[in-house]
Amino acid sequence: MTTADRMKRTQDDSETREFGFETRAIHAGHRPDPTTGASAPPIYQTAGFVFEDTESAAAYFNLQEYGNIYSRIMNPTVAAFEERIANLEGGAGAVAFASGMAAQMATFYTLVQPGDHLVASQAVYGGTVTQLKHTLAKLSVDVTLVDPDDLSAWEAAIRPNTRACFGETIGNPGGNILDIAAVASVAHDHGIPLIVDNTFASPALCRPIEWGADIVLHSATKYIDGHGTSIGGVTIDSGAFNWSNGRFPAVAEPSAEYHGLAFHETFGVYGYLMKLRAETLRDLGAALSPFNAFLYTLGLETLPVRMERHVRNAMGVASFLEGHPMVERVRYAGLESSPYHALAQRYLPQGAGAVFAFDLKGGRTNGRAFIEALRLWSHLANVGDTKSLVIHPASTTHRQLNDEELASTGVAPGTIRLSVGHETLDDLIWDLENGLRAAQATQEKTQAAAHAANTTEPTEPTQVTL
Ligand SMILES: Cc1ncc(COP(=O)(O)O)c(C=O)c1O
């Protein structure tokens, strides 16, 4: 076959060929710049875009034609990232936001009206629990938190005014795995969507839409960025949910905020996304910066290889910890001992992620000693970095929760959360040994002090007989 024939065949096939995940991670959403030939996505660092004429400007503002208006609502660099992540998750499209929290808030906000209700897993990121229980309450939206493993609890919590079910693929920090297909089926039986935060799995390990989820969220700050440099978030819609089933006036009925436009009827599979962008992003204003979008597009290129390395190191670290006498339990679904192992094999066959928690013996004091003795692991409030990270949730990320809420998210006083990075596995284990030795020394001191207190119990004053 001549080169010309081979090229012709490639051109012919490329329309129909189903490219693999790794290929799409590198190529989806971006073609070389037609003006300059630049192969990396250009950073369009501009607030506004010059309109061709007044007619096309009006058509853009009326949403009759899709064109760039203003970077709070859309931007070509951000669009390249949105298209790539939507492709990788198997969605119809995506809208990016300034943070994961902003993506979540905007996603819920677009669905609800005052007086509505949501059902959510209780075993999710502490900041999410606060957003659900307290911030949404200010909009008169009530949220019922349920044990994510109990399907009858999801079912029982759904009311006529419930607008969505929500959970995390891999719970932060408890490492619980959501039975996505089963919860999606409960939600769909009631005509409501399942929204899944897929941050800890990333689309390289799990694609919730393939299991029946309707909307997928990410804190792009984590594995999508991959290097702990920039805050961002994104919402991906499958495009498959029927918003016109009578339960979603906020999406289906004519919008007073958009001169009577009925988003679902007008835009079909893009109806929810258009409302999310043209109304919610426009009005709440938490737009992703073009520079961060550029970094995320690059991040996605290496996501599949990075996740392979993450899960390999995570398995090594979890196996080491499981055998250590100072460790009460390791909550990693990749381990056979985990109650979530079977679910992980189903939903995460390439690995159960690299963020997980373990419980140190001796609780809070030992937790502090452990963290302070570490030299290589960074003590900080983030996950999903090439660098290995560690935190003590009870005193940091989950500090706003009361004791009852803390227990319900699966956090104990001695729980330590790890985000396993890409360093040499032996070095990571060497440093964990430093921490565990320090925790053991603290434990011994505490025990010696308790023993001394017991043996020096007040005794009867000695009687002196003369
Ligand atoms: C699972 C999960 N979802 C959402 C968020 C919020 O994301 P961001 O910090 O980008 O706002 C976090 C933050 O840690 C998280 O861990």
PDBQT file of the ligand as one rigid body, heavy atoms in Angstrom, charges set to zero:
ROOT
HETATM    1  C1  LIG A 501     -14.702  14.539  45.989  1.00  0.00    +0.000 C 
HETATM    2  C2  LIG A 501     -14.627  16.039  45.929  1.00  0.00    +0.000 A 
HETATM    3  N1  LIG A 501     -15.570  16.712  45.256  1.00  0.00    +0.000 NA
HETATM    4  C3  LIG A 501     -15.541  18.060  45.182  1.00  0.00    +0.000 A 
HETATM    5  C4  LIG A 501     -14.552  18.793  45.809  1.00  0.00    +0.000 A 
HETATM    6  C5  LIG A 501     -14.547  20.286  45.692  1.00  0.00    +0.000 C 
HETATM    7  O1  LIG A 501     -13.635  20.657  44.700  1.00  0.00    +0.000 OA
HETATM    8  P1  LIG A 501     -12.824  22.053  44.666  1.00  0.00    +0.000 P 
HETATM    9  O2  LIG A 501     -11.892  22.044  45.828  1.00  0.00    +0.000 OA
HETATM   10  O3  LIG A 501     -12.155  22.044  43.337  1.00  0.00    +0.000 OA
HETATM   11  O4  LIG A 501     -13.832  23.142  44.799  1.00  0.00    +0.000 OA
HETATM   12  C6  LIG A 501     -13.556  18.126  46.503  1.00  0.00    +0.000 A 
HETATM   13  C7  LIG A 501     -12.492  18.882  47.183  1.00  0.00    +0.000 C 
HETATM   14  O5  LIG A 501     -11.658  18.348  47.871  1.00  0.00    +0.000 OA
HETATM   15  C8  LIG A 501     -13.598  16.707  46.588  1.00  0.00    +0.000 A 
HETATM   16  O6  LIG A 501     -12.677  16.012  47.260  1.00  0.00    +0.000 OA
ENDROOT
TORSDOF 0
